[in-house]
Each structure stands twice: as C-alpha cells, then as structure tokens.
Amino acid sequence: MGLGCGARTLKFFLFLFNLAFVICGLVCVVLGLWLVCDRYAVDNLATAIGHVKGHEHDDGLSELARRFKATAVRQIGYLLLFGGIAVIVVASLGCCGAAKEWRPLLCCYASCLMLILAC
C-alpha cells in the first residue's frame, strides 16, 4: 500500500532526524576514544584551541588542563564512548525502522525512547 504525501514526509524527517543523531553519536564515540586512549588529550585540546583562536598563549586553558586529573578525563571519555554507542544503537533503530517501514523495529525504537524519557 502506498504512502500519502504526509506520511512520506514524516518518514523522511524521521530518517533525517535519526541520521543526525547517528552522526552525533559517532562524534561522541570518536571523542571518547580519543580521551580514553590519549594521556595528554586535555593538553592537546588546549593547544589546539589556542591555535584556532590565533593566540600564542591559551588564556588559562593550560592551567585548566593541569587541574584535570588523568582519571577524570578518562572517565569523561568512557562516558562519551558508551553514551555515543547507546545513541547510535537507538538512532539506528529509528533510521532502519523508518527506511524499511518495519513495524517491530519502530516499536522497539519507540520503547527505547519512552525508556529514555522516563529516566
């Protein structure tokens, strides 16, 4: 059975919205892996921000980097990593469910969203 114009538009925007979340989840996973694997991630980030600003000094960013302990940075990295994976899984359910119009997948996606909103 064919979809009407409104249903096709809704399907397209659901797919697009979830695709954006998949991309954001991938960014979180990459950033989390970087923070977990690189011991000097905060120092490197402070230096990079200083270069982007065009300043030779970093306006206190290196002091902030020194105050962070390596364990705190690693914990933030793990949080980003696992949070990003969760976002990718849930958004992929929505993307695939919308693209394939598969009702069980969309029900699983809706259940995950309700669980997230309930917490």
ZITA-V34572 format. One record per residue. N is the residue number from 1. RES is the residue in one letter. PHI is phi in whole degrees, -180 to 180 (NA if undefined). PSI is psi in degrees with one decimal (NA if undefined). BURIAL is I if it has 24 or more other C-alpha atoms within 12 Angstrom, else O. Layout:
n & res & phi & psi & burial
N & RES & PHI & PSI & BURIAL
N & RES & PHI & PSI & BURIAL
This chain:
n & res & phi & psi & burial
1 & M & NA & 132.9 & O
2 & G & -76 & 152.1 & O
3 & L & -90 & 146.6 & O
4 & G & -76 & 174.8 & O
5 & C & -63 & -42.0 & O
6 & G & -66 & -40.1 & O
7 & A & -68 & -39.1 & O
8 & R & -66 & -39.6 & O
9 & T & -65 & -43.2 & O
10 & L & -63 & -42.4 & O
11 & K & -62 & -42.9 & I
12 & F & -63 & -46.4 & O
13 & F & -70 & -32.7 & O
14 & L & -64 & -43.3 & I
15 & F & -63 & -46.5 & I
16 & L & -64 & -43.3 & O
17 & F & -61 & -45.4 & O
18 & N & -72 & -32.0 & I
19 & L & -64 & -39.6 & I
20 & A & -62 & -38.9 & O
21 & F & -70 & -34.6 & I
22 & V & -62 & -43.1 & I
23 & I & -65 & -42.6 & O
24 & C & -63 & -38.7 & I
25 & G & -64 & -39.9 & I
26 & L & -64 & -40.2 & I
27 & V & -62 & -42.8 & O
28 & C & -63 & -41.2 & I
29 & V & -64 & -44.9 & I
30 & V & -64 & -44.8 & I
31 & L & -64 & -40.8 & I
32 & G & -63 & -43.6 & I
33 & L & -62 & -39.4 & I
34 & W & -63 & -44.7 & I
35 & L & -68 & -34.3 & I
36 & V & -75 & -41.0 & I
37 & C & -85 & -28.0 & O
38 & D & -100 & 117.5 & O
39 & R & -66 & -31.0 & O
40 & Y & -107 & 33.5 & O
41 & A & -61 & -42.7 & I
42 & V & -68 & -40.3 & I
43 & D & -62 & -44.4 & I
44 & N & -64 & -39.3 & O
45 & L & -66 & -42.2 & O
46 & A & -63 & -40.7 & I
47 & T & -65 & -42.9 & I
48 & A & -64 & -41.6 & O
49 & I & -65 & -38.8 & O
50 & G & -62 & -38.5 & O
51 & H & -71 & -35.9 & O
52 & V & -66 & -39.3 & O
53 & K & -69 & -20.6 & O
54 & G & 86 & 17.0 & O
55 & H & -105 & 146.9 & O
56 & E & -78 & -34.9 & O
57 & H & -95 & 161.4 & O
58 & D & -108 & 16.0 & O
59 & D & 53 & 44.6 & O
60 & G & 87 & 1.1 & O
61 & L & -69 & -33.6 & I
62 & S & -69 & -32.5 & O
63 & E & -65 & -42.0 & O
64 & L & -62 & -40.2 & O
65 & A & -64 & -37.2 & I
66 & R & -69 & -30.9 & O
67 & R & -75 & -28.0 & O
68 & F & -72 & 133.6 & O
69 & K & -87 & 153.0 & O
70 & A & -60 & -33.8 & O
71 & T & -68 & -37.1 & O
72 & A & -66 & -41.4 & O
73 & V & -65 & -40.4 & I
74 & R & -65 & -39.3 & I
75 & Q & -65 & -40.0 & O
76 & I & -63 & -39.4 & I
77 & G & -62 & -44.0 & I
78 & Y & -65 & -38.9 & I
79 & L & -62 & -45.2 & I
80 & L & -64 & -40.1 & I
81 & L & -63 & -53.2 & I
82 & F & -73 & -34.5 & I
83 & G & -65 & -40.6 & I
84 & G & -64 & -39.7 & I
85 & I & -64 & -42.0 & I
86 & A & -63 & -42.0 & I
87 & V & -64 & -41.9 & I
88 & I & -62 & -43.3 & I
89 & V & -64 & -48.6 & I
90 & V & -67 & -44.3 & I
91 & A & -67 & -32.8 & I
92 & S & -66 & -36.6 & I
93 & L & -59 & -44.9 & I
94 & G & -66 & -41.9 & I
95 & C & -62 & -51.9 & I
96 & C & -68 & -38.8 & I
97 & G & -64 & -40.3 & I
98 & A & -71 & -41.0 & I
99 & A & -68 & -42.0 & I
100 & K & -92 & -9.1 & O
101 & E & 55 & 42.7 & I
102 & W & -98 & 111.3 & O
103 & R & -59 & -44.2 & O
104 & P & -60 & -37.2 & O
105 & L & -68 & -40.5 & O
106 & L & -67 & -35.2 & I
107 & C & -67 & -40.0 & O
108 & C & -64 & -41.0 & O
109 & Y & -62 & -45.8 & I
110 & A & -64 & -38.4 & O
111 & S & -64 & -42.2 & O
112 & C & -63 & -42.2 & O
113 & L & -64 & -40.0 & O
114 & M & -65 & -39.9 & O
115 & L & -62 & -43.7 & O
116 & I & -64 & -43.8 & O
117 & L & -70 & -26.9 & O
118 & A & -76 & -26.1 & O
119 & C & -82 & NA & O
